[in-house]
Amino acid sequence: MMASQDNFILNLLQTVLEELKVLRAEFKEKVGSQASTAATPRLHEVVESLEVKMKSYAEATKSAHISFCQEQEIEKTNQFARRKNVRISGLPESEKEEVKSVVTKFLAETLDVPNADVAQAFRIGTIGTQPRAIIVKFNDQTQRDTALANKAVLKGRRIWLDPDLTPLQVEARRKELAKVKEAQDAGFFAYLRDGQAIVTQRKRQSST
């Protein structure tokens, strides 16, 4: 939503500039070709038209700006609410499991987070052939950060641990990952760090 709002405001400003150019050209043309008092009514029409259009664009821009700021505040609130959360994907699911117990055992035995202080743990999504993801809400952010710091031990196990991102963060991450892949396909060393694509100037050596 924020990206679309940015584009809307940009397009709106571009429209304002184009309208101003047209009206300015019309105004100069009238002034240059009709210097007599007979031209005065027409000039007043041009000025009034300009004022009406500018007022309309100013109101639309103000409304768009307010909406944009409101969305930013909502996004900040969502991110703050998720700051102690993680998402676990691929952890085996059983019919009568106690999710919180499954999670605390997994954290202690696999991620070296003993006695995890977990406020909530629940699966999300529709039951199917694959295990549903789990949202884990920690009381202690330090334990959450420790779990994320140790997630390298999950490599090759088809279990993934990630921050609990908002939809906007997920979309931003997807775009950054696309940049990483594009750079890697071009032969550069590239990776994702803290949600940002990092592309080095050093090219990888060809395997051929």
Salt bridges, closest charged atoms under 4 A:
GLU18 OE2 - LYS21 NZ 3.93
GLU19 OE1 - LYS53 NZ 3.79
GLU26 OE2 - ARG42 NH2 2.35
GLU45 OE1 - ARG42 NH1 2.91
GLU73 OE2 - LYS76 NZ 3.86
GLU93 OE2 - ARG123 NE 3.99
GLU93 OE2 - ARG132 NH2 2.59
GLU97 OE2 - ARG123 NE 2.55
ASP145 OD1 - ARG144 NH1 3.06
ASP162 OD1 - LYS151 NZ 3.58
ASP164 OD1 - ARG82 NH1 3.23
ASP164 OD1 - ARG87 NH2 3.79
GLU171 OE2 - ARG174 NH2 2.64
GLU176 OE2 - LYS179 NZ 3.01
ASP185 OD2 - LYS181 NZ 2.94
